[in-house]
């Protein structure tokens, strides 16, 4: 797998300015600003309860914001979110629903065709390519409820790949999967970024982010730091976010 791409200054694919979100009277994000670039692997990191998943949801308009703006490829959320493929946490999916792997991946084509129109030959080709790329073509006829955790994650990544969107957002894509699956998926994400896509993932492993990602947004209700990984994840920033540098043995 390739290492992080060389540093550059591409235009932001995702622009977040002064985003504030609350649940009832409790603020879960406060005045968060960040620019996430096309052609880069960007990680959103921070302690439990920092608002990482909420930030993704607010960026897609899935939860309302109290203040601030989000632009996707220069467009407001309502028009820009069609340019985003989203992979949710596996825990939020009903795995008992009777549907095959291929049928799940075909859903990635619905933004192009709508829910009621038949898929074209080009759509089926995109689905085939996504299944191959995610390494699950041999599972196409399997019920999703019968899959392992890693296979389920590959299925939802394949659905996102089939959408062929210029922005890919993933919420904790590596939780509960084996090292081989993580390595394979990271290789796919790197290929997408090298081809010009913006890949944004919530991640909990600081060392993995340092190894494989280009940029990071360090979050704890507010944005602590953002930018290239080496700068954003400096020890002083991590100490501010976590109260100690993760893995250092500090309290």
Buried (B, 14 or more C-beta within 10 A) or exposed (E): EEEBBEEEEEEBBBBBBEBBBBEEEEBBBBBBBBBBBBBBBBBBBBBEEBBBBBBBBBBBBEBEBEEBEBBBBEEEBEEBBBBBBBBBBBEEBEBEEEBBBBBBBBBBBBBBBEEEEEBEEEBBEBBBBBBBBBBBBEBBEBBBEEBEBBBBBBBBBBBBBBBBBBBBBBBBBBBBBEEEBBEBBBBBBBBBBEEEBBBBBBBBBBEBBBEBBBBBBBBBBBBBBBBBBEEBBBEEBBBEBBEEBBEEEEE
